[in-house]
Amino acid sequence: MYIVCVTACPVGIAHTYMAATNLEKAFKKAGHEVKVETQGAQGLENEITEEDLKRADAAIIASDIRIKNIERFDNVPTMTVAVQEAVKDPEGIVSELMEALS
């Protein structure tokens, strides 16, 4: 499966990037292809493209704030979680998403 993710926290520094790293590792470990966009202090990084969205089987939004361009995900099954959950339990997010998709 191809999963796209967005991570964002109010300050946009540490937790945004920890969540991104942990989700990427967890999805790859589970055998999935993943792309993670961060919306942090540096702005949008590794931005999810229209092509990514067309390929995506699902999306994870790990955010404690309103993300930019949320409407991009209207046609993709999307699960929203807190940034802290992505930092602490990314494997649980992977399991929950796979269960929801099956």
Steps between C-alpha positions, in 0.01 A plus 500: 500500500598861448428721801539877517535680832506858624645596837459839668515631857435849642869594524600306188837386619574185701172307508421564134827335395497223763149401388610503136804282566307252715212463252740453210693229687183321614338490155822386331549231767147377426590473131322808368621784283459835677549870440489745792444872460595722792335832569741650748696810577670468160165496316388205287775247442484185286164625371245239391426547130186440294670190364564373855133551582387309190720205603417514871306216657454704819620806689599566859470852637702520824430853612398712795432800277311566178718384213538691177302379198304233686252484210769315299405188695125510426519198267744294709401288803646706784569433866577789734709452814677720753867573441584348840339171393718493188808565715417236763308227314556509124465120477155529657403755233620266225294213650191715544519631144551152349206368700279789382597439137435125504 
